Amino acid sequence: MIVEGAYKFLPRKSWCFKTSKREKMYLKMLPPLFPKDFSNEIEMMKCAQEIMQKEKEKLCAL
C-alpha cells in the first residue's frame, strides 16, 4: 500500500487526523508479493522497494 499526502493530515507523533481545509491524500493498494516467487528475503525486499518507489512517483505527479 502506498500513501501520499498523509503528512497534511497526521501531525508528527500523532495518530489523530487533523485538517482545517480541504486537502487530498492518495492511497493505492498494490498487488501482493509472495515469498515463493523470490529466492530470498533480500530479493523480495528490493522488489517491494522498487515497486513502491515507482508507484509513489506516480502519485506525487498527481
C-alpha atoms as a printed R data frame, in Angstrom:
   type eleno elety resid chain resno      x       y       z
1  ATOM     1    CA   MET     A     1  0.000   0.000   0.000
2  ATOM     2    CA   ILE     A     2  1.277   3.449  -0.912
3  ATOM     3    CA   VAL     A     3  0.019   6.613   0.779
4  ATOM     4    CA   GLU     A     4  0.909  10.079  -0.492
5  ATOM     5    CA   GLY     A     5 -0.176  13.254   1.276
6  ATOM     6    CA   ALA     A     6 -0.718  11.807   4.759
7  ATOM     7    CA   TYR     A     7  1.693  14.378   6.211
8  ATOM     8    CA   LYS     A     8 -1.003  17.005   5.581
9  ATOM     9    CA   PHE     A     9 -3.421  15.187   7.879
10 ATOM    10    CA   LEU     A    10 -1.271  13.483  10.519
11 ATOM    11    CA   PRO     A    11  0.872  15.740  12.694
12 ATOM    12    CA   ARG     A    12  4.150  14.307  13.948
13 ATOM    13    CA   LYS     A    13  3.843  11.905  16.868
14 ATOM    14    CA   SER     A    14  0.074  11.680  16.460
15 ATOM    15    CA   TRP     A    15 -2.379   9.158  15.061
16 ATOM    16    CA   CYS     A    16 -5.265  11.661  15.032
17 ATOM    17    CA   PHE     A    17 -6.227  13.117  11.659
18 ATOM    18    CA   LYS     A    18 -6.336  16.927  11.738
19 ATOM    19    CA   THR     A    19 -7.148  19.381   8.987
20 ATOM    20    CA   SER     A    20 -8.994  22.635   8.744
21 ATOM    21    CA   LYS     A    21 -9.010  22.864   4.948
22 ATOM    22    CA   ARG     A    22 -9.632  20.613   2.003
23 ATOM    23    CA   GLU     A    23 -6.586  18.522   1.263
24 ATOM    24    CA   LYS     A    24 -6.027  15.447  -0.850
25 ATOM    25    CA   MET     A    25 -4.480  12.193   0.173
26 ATOM    26    CA   TYR     A    26 -3.856   9.417  -2.329
27 ATOM    27    CA   LEU     A    27 -3.896   5.732  -1.469
28 ATOM    28    CA   LYS     A    28 -3.024   2.875  -3.791
29 ATOM    29    CA   MET     A    29 -3.272  -0.798  -2.989
30 ATOM    30    CA   LEU     A    30 -0.501  -2.777  -4.626
31 ATOM    31    CA   PRO     A    31 -0.675  -6.406  -5.712
32 ATOM    32    CA   PRO     A    32  0.652  -8.896  -3.158
33 ATOM    33    CA   LEU     A    33  4.168 -10.298  -3.234
34 ATOM    34    CA   PHE     A    34  4.596 -13.974  -2.471
35 ATOM    35    CA   PRO     A    35  7.792 -15.244  -0.819
36 ATOM    36    CA   LYS     A    36  7.783 -18.372  -3.008
37 ATOM    37    CA   ASP     A    37  8.401 -16.114  -6.050
38 ATOM    38    CA   PHE     A    38 11.782 -14.966  -4.697
39 ATOM    39    CA   SER     A    39 14.989 -16.783  -3.875
40 ATOM    40    CA   ASN     A    40 15.496 -14.935  -0.573
41 ATOM    41    CA   GLU     A    41 14.211 -12.116   1.647
42 ATOM    42    CA   ILE     A    42 16.664  -9.548   0.276
43 ATOM    43    CA   GLU     A    43 15.455 -10.111  -3.288
44 ATOM    44    CA   MET     A    44 11.832  -9.753  -2.163
45 ATOM    45    CA   MET     A    45 12.634  -6.594  -0.199
46 ATOM    46    CA   LYS     A    46 14.401  -4.988  -3.182
47 ATOM    47    CA   CYS     A    47 11.490  -5.839  -5.465
48 ATOM    48    CA   ALA     A    48  8.999  -4.359  -2.991
49 ATOM    49    CA   GLN     A    49 11.061  -1.168  -2.663
50 ATOM    50    CA   GLU     A    50 11.269  -0.747  -6.443
51 ATOM    51    CA   ILE     A    51  7.528  -1.225  -6.899
52 ATOM    52    CA   MET     A    52  6.697   1.144  -4.054
53 ATOM    53    CA   GLN     A    53  9.088   3.839  -5.331
54 ATOM    54    CA   LYS     A    54  7.642   3.708  -8.860
55 ATOM    55    CA   GLU     A    55  4.080   3.939  -7.570
56 ATOM    56    CA   LYS     A    56  4.946   6.773  -5.160
57 ATOM    57    CA   GLU     A    57  6.446   8.763  -8.023
58 ATOM    58    CA   LYS     A    58  3.219   8.304  -9.987
59 ATOM    59    CA   LEU     A    59  1.144   9.501  -7.011
60 ATOM    60    CA   CYS     A    60  3.405  12.512  -6.448
61 ATOM    61    CA   ALA     A    61  2.809  13.580 -10.038
62 ATOM    62    CA   LEU     A    62 -0.957  13.853  -9.453
